[in-house]
Amino acid sequence: MSVIKLQIKTGNQKYPIYIGNDILDKLNKFLKENLINFNQCLVIVDKNVPKILVSKVLNTLHKKKISLYYFHSSEKNKNQKIVNSILDTLLSKNFNRNDCVISIGGGITGDVSGFAASIFKRGLKFINIPTTLLSQVDSSIGGKTGINSKYGKNLIGSFYQPSLVISDIVFLKSLPKREVICGYGEIFKHAIILDKKFFSFLNKNGSQILNLKSPLIENAIFKSCSIKKKVVEADEKEISLRKILNFGHTFAHAYEAALGFSKKLNHGEAVILGIKTAAKFSLSINILNIKEYHLIESHLNKLKLPKNINKFFTIRDLNKILSFMKKDKKNNTNKINLVLLKKIGSPVYKLEFNEKKIYLFLKKELIK
């Protein structure tokens, strides 16, 4: 399959996303095509990425002055201490605003790298090479960067668009199945919020996509990115429409935080649980009809995706979950802001609910 190019245009910047199989050796070509010039780069690498693939990237940059920063990617390391360490490296090596940060890793690595790039001397070039399915279809698009704090997930961050994104399918072949499922959660979300035809495509081909069958996996990544592109271009700073990308995420982030960002539940699994919870809550307040809800539930069942929160939590966790939902950055009042679903392809946002209503709903889900 040839390289697919998707151009993202926001109010501040335009940048390309290249999607393909074994395209890392084309990095220099992509830089020249897009007039991206720099002499010095800091390459921030997730330690989990196979060294042979990291070497492929470094070999294409042989004419540049390269510094390496290895990062152990985890939600617990997505913090200010790591960002300060990256900034110290940039300062000690006298980087300037014409230089570049290159991220090679999943969403956590990209978020941390992008945030550090955005605040160093008020911004230097940033190239993102996402290595997980989740980061290729979600965090590498749209310019959201951020880190966690003890108060919750992604509460410190900035909007900072990359100069270039390269999504190479070759990285996905090194991932455990659980990580592929993690990325599929965001693909599934994009279909549910904006494209019922894409939802039907996933219903037909979901198992082959999870097995990384070409060209279905490339097509799924491209379509998912296209949906997010449409939303981000219309609302870069999440003032209105972009809020729909948070479907399932208010629940998901609270689930992750309530478990202390442990390995029991990764981000994509939490998103899948959050999608199921948000759909069920939509049904419970008569926004979503039972037929549409069953389509979502049967898809999760067919692919054996996580769907029951009582496998991870008990009633004793309920107050902790609610406390993180109340701290969610999307809340503007003392109520909890949720994105819900009217039907597949048609989300509803700007909805606020009091804590008690959500408490009673989650209580029923946890005692099943």
Summary of the structure (lengths in Angstrom):
residues: 368
radius of gyration: 20.0
end to end distance: 46.4
largest distance: 60.7
contacts: 1283
relative contact order: 0.11
helix: 52%
strand: 20%
